[in-house]
């Protein structure tokens, strides 16, 4: 498959999963923040009525 390429290929094998996990964590964080913001605005709408 891949012959030894001087180390850069091993670095990719380590960094690729780390980057995927970091991206998924950022996505989850954004979704939670958006959900909290939406809940706060809907609670304010209910209280104001």
HTML snippet that shows the backbone in 3Dmol.js (N, CA, C, O; Angstrom):
<script src="https://3Dmol.org/build/3Dmol-min.js"></script>
<div id="view" style="width:600px;height:400px;position:relative"></div>
<script>
const pdb = `
ATOM      1  N   UNK A   1       0.845  -1.185   0.000  1.00  0.00           N
ATOM      2  CA  UNK A   1       0.000   0.000   0.000  1.00  0.00           C
ATOM      3  C   UNK A   1       0.887   1.245   0.000  1.00  0.00           C
ATOM      4  O   UNK A   1       1.225   1.765  -1.063  1.00  0.00           O
ATOM      5  N   UNK A   2       1.265   1.721   1.182  1.00  0.00           N
ATOM      6  CA  UNK A   2       2.154   2.883   1.262  1.00  0.00           C
ATOM      7  C   UNK A   2       3.526   2.421   1.718  1.00  0.00           C
ATOM      8  O   UNK A   2       3.665   1.783   2.762  1.00  0.00           O
ATOM      9  N   UNK A   3       4.532   2.748   0.929  1.00  0.00           N
ATOM     10  CA  UNK A   3       5.899   2.490   1.369  1.00  0.00           C
ATOM     11  C   UNK A   3       6.312   3.600   2.326  1.00  0.00           C
ATOM     12  O   UNK A   3       5.670   4.650   2.378  1.00  0.00           O
ATOM     13  N   UNK A   4       7.364   3.376   3.072  1.00  0.00           N
ATOM     14  CA  UNK A   4       7.828   4.374   4.018  1.00  0.00           C
ATOM     15  C   UNK A   4       8.245   5.627   3.248  1.00  0.00           C
ATOM     16  O   UNK A   4       9.070   5.557   2.337  1.00  0.00           O
ATOM     17  N   UNK A   5       7.677   6.760   3.616  1.00  0.00           N
ATOM     18  CA  UNK A   5       7.889   8.003   2.880  1.00  0.00           C
ATOM     19  C   UNK A   5       8.658   9.039   3.691  1.00  0.00           C
ATOM     20  O   UNK A   5       8.542  10.235   3.424  1.00  0.00           O
ATOM     21  N   UNK A   6       9.425   8.613   4.658  1.00  0.00           N
ATOM     22  CA  UNK A   6      10.224   9.555   5.416  1.00  0.00           C
ATOM     23  C   UNK A   6       9.508  10.154   6.615  1.00  0.00           C
ATOM     24  O   UNK A   6      10.021  11.097   7.216  1.00  0.00           O
ATOM     25  N   UNK A   7       8.374   9.654   6.973  1.00  0.00           N
ATOM     26  CA  UNK A   7       7.686  10.097   8.175  1.00  0.00           C
ATOM     27  C   UNK A   7       6.435  10.909   7.943  1.00  0.00           C
ATOM     28  O   UNK A   7       5.577  10.950   8.825  1.00  0.00           O
ATOM     29  N   UNK A   8       6.286  11.556   6.808  1.00  0.00           N
ATOM     30  CA  UNK A   8       5.107  12.394   6.602  1.00  0.00           C
ATOM     31  C   UNK A   8       3.833  11.570   6.542  1.00  0.00           C
ATOM     32  O   UNK A   8       2.770  12.046   6.940  1.00  0.00           O
ATOM     33  N   UNK A   9       3.925  10.329   6.047  1.00  0.00           N
ATOM     34  CA  UNK A   9       2.728   9.496   5.969  1.00  0.00           C
ATOM     35  C   UNK A   9       2.254   9.062   7.359  1.00  0.00           C
ATOM     36  O   UNK A   9       1.053   8.959   7.609  1.00  0.00           O
ATOM     37  N   UNK A  10       3.208   8.810   8.258  1.00  0.00           N
ATOM     38  CA  UNK A  10       2.822   8.459   9.621  1.00  0.00           C
ATOM     39  C   UNK A  10       2.192   9.652  10.330  1.00  0.00           C
ATOM     40  O   UNK A  10       1.267   9.491  11.126  1.00  0.00           O
ATOM     41  N   UNK A  11       2.689  10.836  10.042  1.00  0.00           N
ATOM     42  CA  UNK A  11       2.109  12.043  10.634  1.00  0.00           C
ATOM     43  C   UNK A  11       0.652  12.188  10.179  1.00  0.00           C
ATOM     44  O   UNK A  11      -0.209  12.548  10.982  1.00  0.00           O
ATOM     45  N   UNK A  12       0.370  11.915   8.916  1.00  0.00           N
ATOM     46  CA  UNK A  12      -1.005  12.001   8.425  1.00  0.00           C
ATOM     47  C   UNK A  12      -1.903  10.980   9.111  1.00  0.00           C
ATOM     48  O   UNK A  12      -3.066  11.265   9.397  1.00  0.00           O
ATOM     49  N   UNK A  13      -1.369   9.794   9.374  1.00  0.00           N
ATOM     50  CA  UNK A  13      -2.163   8.759  10.032  1.00  0.00           C
ATOM     51  C   UNK A  13      -2.528   9.156  11.459  1.00  0.00           C
ATOM     52  O   UNK A  13      -3.535   8.686  11.988  1.00  0.00           O
ATOM     53  N   UNK A  14      -1.739  10.000  12.080  1.00  0.00           N
ATOM     54  CA  UNK A  14      -2.039  10.481  13.428  1.00  0.00           C
ATOM     55  C   UNK A  14      -2.904  11.736  13.375  1.00  0.00           C
ATOM     56  O   UNK A  14      -3.878  11.850  14.118  1.00  0.00           O
ATOM     57  N   UNK A  15      -2.554  12.676  12.503  1.00  0.00           N
ATOM     58  CA  UNK A  15      -3.252  13.963  12.469  1.00  0.00           C
ATOM     59  C   UNK A  15      -4.668  13.877  11.891  1.00  0.00           C
ATOM     60  O   UNK A  15      -5.556  14.609  12.329  1.00  0.00           O
ATOM     61  N   UNK A  16      -4.884  13.003  10.927  1.00  0.00           N
ATOM     62  CA  UNK A  16      -6.205  12.935  10.288  1.00  0.00           C
ATOM     63  C   UNK A  16      -7.309  12.631  11.304  1.00  0.00           C
ATOM     64  O   UNK A  16      -8.304  13.357  11.333  1.00  0.00           O
ATOM     65  N   UNK A  17      -7.182  11.593  12.138  1.00  0.00           N
ATOM     66  CA  UNK A  17      -8.257  11.349  13.116  1.00  0.00           C
ATOM     67  C   UNK A  17      -8.393  12.474  14.137  1.00  0.00           C
ATOM     68  O   UNK A  17      -9.504  12.792  14.559  1.00  0.00           O
ATOM     69  N   UNK A  18      -7.274  13.081  14.537  1.00  0.00           N
ATOM     70  CA  UNK A  18      -7.330  14.182  15.493  1.00  0.00           C
ATOM     71  C   UNK A  18      -8.105  15.345  14.894  1.00  0.00           C
ATOM     72  O   UNK A  18      -8.935  15.951  15.572  1.00  0.00           O
ATOM     73  N   UNK A  19      -7.845  15.664  13.630  1.00  0.00           N
ATOM     74  CA  UNK A  19      -8.553  16.765  12.971  1.00  0.00           C
ATOM     75  C   UNK A  19     -10.038  16.460  12.803  1.00  0.00           C
ATOM     76  O   UNK A  19     -10.876  17.352  12.943  1.00  0.00           O
ATOM     77  N   UNK A  20     -10.364  15.215  12.507  1.00  0.00           N
ATOM     78  CA  UNK A  20     -11.774  14.839  12.364  1.00  0.00           C
ATOM     79  C   UNK A  20     -12.497  15.001  13.702  1.00  0.00           C
ATOM     80  O   UNK A  20     -13.598  15.548  13.755  1.00  0.00           O
ATOM     81  N   UNK A  21     -11.878  14.524  14.774  1.00  0.00           N
ATOM     82  CA  UNK A  21     -12.493  14.631  16.098  1.00  0.00           C
ATOM     83  C   UNK A  21     -12.633  16.097  16.505  1.00  0.00           C
ATOM     84  O   UNK A  21     -13.665  16.491  17.048  1.00  0.00           O
ATOM     85  N   UNK A  22     -11.610  16.904  16.250  1.00  0.00           N
ATOM     86  CA  UNK A  22     -11.677  18.330  16.583  1.00  0.00           C
ATOM     87  C   UNK A  22     -12.803  19.010  15.803  1.00  0.00           C
ATOM     88  O   UNK A  22     -13.530  19.833  16.359  1.00  0.00           O
ATOM     89  N   UNK A  23     -12.950  18.677  14.537  1.00  0.00           N
ATOM     90  CA  UNK A  23     -14.024  19.247  13.728  1.00  0.00           C
ATOM     91  C   UNK A  23     -15.398  18.856  14.245  1.00  0.00           C
ATOM     92  O   UNK A  23     -16.311  19.682  14.278  1.00  0.00           O
ATOM     93  N   UNK A  24     -15.552  17.590  14.652  1.00  0.00           N
ATOM     94  CA  UNK A  24     -16.832  17.152  15.195  1.00  0.00           C
ATOM     95  C   UNK A  24     -17.140  17.846  16.520  1.00  0.00           C
ATOM     96  O   UNK A  24     -18.293  18.182  16.789  1.00  0.00           O
ATOM     97  N   UNK A  25     -16.121  18.062  17.347  1.00  0.00           N
ATOM     98  CA  UNK A  25     -16.330  18.772  18.606  1.00  0.00           C
ATOM     99  C   UNK A  25     -16.747  20.215  18.365  1.00  0.00           C
ATOM    100  O   UNK A  25     -17.629  20.728  19.054  1.00  0.00           O
ATOM    101  N   UNK A  26     -16.121  20.876  17.392  1.00  0.00           N
ATOM    102  CA  UNK A  26     -16.517  22.249  17.064  1.00  0.00           C
ATOM    103  C   UNK A  26     -17.956  22.306  16.558  1.00  0.00           C
ATOM    104  O   UNK A  26     -18.712  23.207  16.919  1.00  0.00           O
ATOM    105  N   UNK A  27     -18.327  21.348  15.728  1.00  0.00           N
ATOM    106  CA  UNK A  27     -19.688  21.296  15.210  1.00  0.00           C
ATOM    107  C   UNK A  27     -20.687  21.099  16.348  1.00  0.00           C
ATOM    108  O   UNK A  27     -21.723  21.763  16.390  1.00  0.00           O
ATOM    109  N   UNK A  28     -20.380  20.194  17.265  1.00  0.00           N
ATOM    110  CA  UNK A  28     -21.271  19.941  18.396  1.00  0.00           C
ATOM    111  C   UNK A  28     -21.375  21.176  19.281  1.00  0.00           C
ATOM    112  O   UNK A  28     -22.460  21.502  19.763  1.00  0.00           O
ATOM    113  N   UNK A  29     -20.255  21.867  19.500  1.00  0.00           N
ATOM    114  CA  UNK A  29     -20.268  23.068  20.331  1.00  0.00           C
ATOM    115  C   UNK A  29     -21.159  24.146  19.710  1.00  0.00           C
ATOM    116  O   UNK A  29     -21.934  24.795  20.413  1.00  0.00           O
ATOM    117  N   UNK A  30     -21.049  24.334  18.401  1.00  0.00           N
ATOM    118  CA  UNK A  30     -21.872  25.330  17.722  1.00  0.00           C
ATOM    119  C   UNK A  30     -23.354  24.983  17.831  1.00  0.00           C
ATOM    120  O   UNK A  30     -24.191  25.865  18.018  1.00  0.00           O
ATOM    121  N   UNK A  31     -23.674  23.690  17.713  1.00  0.00           N
ATOM    122  CA  UNK A  31     -25.072  23.282  17.802  1.00  0.00           C
ATOM    123  C   UNK A  31     -25.624  23.519  19.195  1.00  0.00           C
ATOM    124  O   UNK A  31     -26.764  23.960  19.341  1.00  0.00           O
ATOM    125  N   UNK A  32     -24.825  23.230  20.232  1.00  0.00           N
ATOM    126  CA  UNK A  32     -25.269  23.454  21.608  1.00  0.00           C
ATOM    127  C   UNK A  32     -25.464  24.940  21.863  1.00  0.00           C
ATOM    128  O   UNK A  32     -26.468  25.345  22.449  1.00  0.00           O
ATOM    129  N   UNK A  33     -24.505  25.757  21.424  1.00  0.00           N
ATOM    130  CA  UNK A  33     -24.634  27.202  21.629  1.00  0.00           C
ATOM    131  C   UNK A  33     -25.860  27.751  20.911  1.00  0.00           C
ATOM    132  O   UNK A  33     -26.565  28.603  21.451  1.00  0.00           O
ATOM    133  N   UNK A  34     -26.120  27.272  19.700  1.00  0.00           N
ATOM    134  CA  UNK A  34     -27.297  27.732  18.952  1.00  0.00           C
ATOM    135  C   UNK A  34     -28.575  27.295  19.666  1.00  0.00           C
ATOM    136  O   UNK A  34     -29.540  28.055  19.736  1.00  0.00           O
ATOM    137  N   UNK A  35     -28.581  26.084  20.191  1.00  0.00           N
ATOM    138  CA  UNK A  35     -29.749  25.584  20.901  1.00  0.00           C
ATOM    139  C   UNK A  35     -30.010  26.398  22.169  1.00  0.00           C
ATOM    140  O   UNK A  35     -31.155  26.738  22.465  1.00  0.00           O
ATOM    141  N   UNK A  36     -28.954  26.707  22.912  1.00  0.00           N
ATOM    142  CA  UNK A  36     -29.110  27.518  24.119  1.00  0.00           C
ATOM    143  C   UNK A  36     -29.615  28.911  23.783  1.00  0.00           C
ATOM    144  O   UNK A  36     -30.477  29.450  24.478  1.00  0.00           O
ATOM    145  N   UNK A  37     -29.076  29.495  22.713  1.00  0.00           N
ATOM    146  CA  UNK A  37     -29.500  30.831  22.300  1.00  0.00           C
ATOM    147  C   UNK A  37     -30.979  30.815  21.879  1.00  0.00           C
ATOM    148  O   UNK A  37     -31.731  31.731  22.211  1.00  0.00           O
ATOM    149  N   UNK A  38     -31.383  29.779  21.153  1.00  0.00           N
ATOM    150  CA  UNK A  38     -32.783  29.673  20.732  1.00  0.00           C
ATOM    151  C   UNK A  38     -33.699  29.480  21.930  1.00  0.00           C
ATOM    152  O   UNK A  38     -34.790  30.048  21.972  1.00  0.00           O
ATOM    153  N   UNK A  39     -33.270  28.686  22.905  1.00  0.00           N
ATOM    154  CA  UNK A  39     -34.087  28.469  24.101  1.00  0.00           C
ATOM    155  C   UNK A  39     -34.224  29.747  24.904  1.00  0.00           C
ATOM    156  O   UNK A  39     -35.299  30.032  25.433  1.00  0.00           O
ATOM    157  N   UNK A  40     -33.148  30.523  25.005  1.00  0.00           N
ATOM    158  CA  UNK A  40     -33.213  31.781  25.742  1.00  0.00           C
ATOM    159  C   UNK A  40     -34.153  32.770  25.058  1.00  0.00           C
ATOM    160  O   UNK A  40     -34.921  33.463  25.725  1.00  0.00           O
ATOM    161  N   UNK A  41     -34.093  32.836  23.738  1.00  0.00           N
ATOM    162  CA  UNK A  41     -34.954  33.784  23.030  1.00  0.00           C
ATOM    163  C   UNK A  41     -36.412  33.352  23.102  1.00  0.00           C
ATOM    164  O   UNK A  41     -37.294  34.204  23.212  1.00  0.00           O
ATOM    165  N   UNK A  42     -36.690  32.055  23.042  1.00  0.00           N
ATOM    166  CA  UNK A  42     -38.087  31.612  23.140  1.00  0.00           C
ATOM    167  C   UNK A  42     -38.611  31.788  24.560  1.00  0.00           C
ATOM    168  O   UNK A  42     -39.796  32.059  24.749  1.00  0.00           O
ATOM    169  N   UNK A  43     -37.740  31.638  25.565  1.00  0.00           N
ATOM    170  CA  UNK A  43     -38.169  31.876  26.949  1.00  0.00           C
ATOM    171  C   UNK A  43     -38.461  33.353  27.157  1.00  0.00           C
ATOM    172  O   UNK A  43     -39.407  33.701  27.863  1.00  0.00           O
ATOM    173  N   UNK A  44     -37.672  34.217  26.561  1.00  0.00           N
ATOM    174  CA  UNK A  44     -37.903  35.664  26.683  1.00  0.00           C
ATOM    175  C   UNK A  44     -39.200  36.039  25.980  1.00  0.00           C
ATOM    176  O   UNK A  44     -39.926  36.915  26.452  1.00  0.00           O
ATOM    177  N   UNK A  45     -39.500  35.396  24.867  1.00  0.00           N
ATOM    178  CA  UNK A  45     -40.753  35.669  24.159  1.00  0.00           C
ATOM    179  C   UNK A  45     -41.955  35.270  25.004  1.00  0.00           C
ATOM    180  O   UNK A  45     -42.959  35.982  25.036  1.00  0.00           O
ATOM    181  N   UNK A  46     -41.856  34.139  25.685  1.00  0.00           N
ATOM    182  CA  UNK A  46     -42.962  33.678  26.525  1.00  0.00           C
ATOM    183  C   UNK A  46     -43.139  34.585  27.740  1.00  0.00           C
ATOM    184  O   UNK A  46     -44.265  34.889  28.135  1.00  0.00           O
ATOM    185  N   UNK A  47     -42.033  35.012  28.325  1.00  0.00           N
ATOM    186  CA  UNK A  47     -42.126  35.875  29.505  1.00  0.00           C
ATOM    187  C   UNK A  47     -42.663  37.258  29.158  1.00  0.00           C
ATOM    188  O   UNK A  47     -43.353  37.886  29.961  1.00  0.00           O
ATOM    189  N   UNK A  48     -42.345  37.723  27.965  1.00  0.00           N
ATOM    190  CA  UNK A  48     -42.770  39.055  27.562  1.00  0.00           C
ATOM    191  C   UNK A  48     -44.246  39.128  27.218  1.00  0.00           C
ATOM    192  O   UNK A  48     -44.823  40.215  27.200  1.00  0.00           O
ATOM    193  N   UNK A  49     -44.862  37.997  26.945  1.00  0.00           N
ATOM    194  CA  UNK A  49     -46.263  38.009  26.530  1.00  0.00           C
ATOM    195  C   UNK A  49     -47.212  38.043  27.697  1.00  0.00           C
ATOM    196  O   UNK A  49     -48.427  38.056  27.504  1.00  0.00           O
TER     197      UNK A  49
END
`;
const viewer = $3Dmol.createViewer("view");
viewer.addModel(pdb, "pdb");
viewer.setStyle({}, {cartoon: {color: "spectrum"}});
viewer.zoomTo();
viewer.render();
</script>
